[in-house]
Amino acid sequence: MSQTRNQYKDLEGRLNVTGKNINRIRLEKNLSAQQISDRLIMIGIDIHRQAIYDIENGKRTVADYELAAIAEELGVTPNDLLLEYTKHLKDEKNN
């Protein structure tokens, strides 16, 4: 990867790389954003329904502890939520 290249260009204006996967997995498991929010609040992570939507749409960043909690509540690992972007980085490194 070029040293002068803008590393964040590939985010296409999104503030996180996990939102699409969070949305996909949440819908696959037939969970509403409110249900995820409720589960997170029960374990002390204060993320309201609208924030879940904002994360999924790339309008909000995700802290590492939030990502870990969201992954736990979805029954996946944080790496599962980052998988596509990790593959992208490897491809970029090899080009």
Legacy VTK file of the C-alpha trace (Angstrom):
# vtk DataFile Version 3.0
C-alpha trace
ASCII
DATASET POLYDATA
POINTS 95 float
0.000 0.000 0.000
1.285 3.419 -0.893
2.434 5.570 2.025
0.690 8.609 0.531
-2.643 6.881 0.006
-5.580 7.889 2.178
-6.191 4.725 4.198
-9.761 5.743 5.009
-10.903 6.266 1.417
-12.169 2.702 1.310
-14.645 3.455 4.097
-16.709 5.497 1.606
-17.642 8.043 4.267
-18.678 5.463 6.861
-17.452 5.839 10.434
-17.011 2.095 10.967
-16.426 -1.072 8.956
-18.640 -3.379 10.983
-22.079 -1.825 10.534
-23.077 -3.782 7.454
-22.180 -7.077 9.128
-23.948 -6.125 12.350
-27.089 -5.357 10.349
-26.874 -8.544 8.280
-26.364 -10.812 11.286
-29.026 -9.043 13.352
-31.564 -9.541 10.564
-30.506 -13.177 10.005
-31.243 -13.798 13.681
-34.581 -11.952 13.445
-33.554 -9.454 16.106
-34.719 -5.861 16.139
-32.412 -2.987 16.898
-34.490 -2.457 20.043
-33.846 -6.046 21.171
-30.089 -5.630 20.718
-30.222 -2.297 22.521
-32.169 -3.834 25.409
-29.662 -6.690 25.715
-26.729 -4.290 25.688
-28.302 -2.039 28.297
-28.865 -5.087 30.547
-25.099 -5.726 30.562
-24.228 -2.078 31.144
-23.515 -0.931 27.587
-25.696 2.125 26.967
-26.426 1.966 23.235
-29.964 2.930 22.319
-31.935 1.692 19.308
-31.143 4.757 17.189
-27.437 4.301 17.905
-27.688 0.702 16.640
-29.174 2.032 13.393
-26.458 4.693 13.204
-23.751 2.063 13.675
-25.314 -0.151 11.010
-25.475 2.756 8.571
-21.911 3.898 9.263
-22.978 7.162 10.891
-21.479 6.333 14.293
-18.151 4.954 15.389
-17.980 1.836 17.538
-15.715 1.597 20.575
-13.840 -1.658 21.030
-15.823 -2.612 24.152
-19.074 -1.881 22.293
-18.000 -4.068 19.385
-17.172 -6.913 21.758
-20.566 -6.583 23.492
-22.507 -6.364 20.221
-20.711 -9.440 18.911
-21.498 -11.323 22.122
-25.187 -10.424 21.915
-25.289 -11.491 18.259
-23.571 -14.791 19.072
-20.517 -14.089 16.925
-16.961 -12.898 17.519
-15.664 -9.379 16.919
-13.479 -10.932 14.206
-16.620 -12.144 12.429
-17.800 -8.534 12.278
-14.431 -7.390 10.895
-13.825 -10.296 8.506
-14.584 -8.569 5.199
-12.451 -5.555 6.053
-9.594 -7.766 7.237
-9.681 -9.550 3.866
-9.713 -6.165 2.130
-6.613 -5.051 4.054
-4.761 -8.227 3.130
-5.646 -7.701 -0.534
-4.411 -4.103 -0.347
-1.179 -5.215 1.267
-0.563 -7.759 -1.479
-1.132 -5.251 -4.291
LINES 1 96
95 0 1 2 3 4 5 6 7 8 9 10 11 12 13 14 15 16 17 18 19 20 21 22 23 24 25 26 27 28 29 30 31 32 33 34 35 36 37 38 39 40 41 42 43 44 45 46 47 48 49 50 51 52 53 54 55 56 57 58 59 60 61 62 63 64 65 66 67 68 69 70 71 72 73 74 75 76 77 78 79 80 81 82 83 84 85 86 87 88 89 90 91 92 93 94
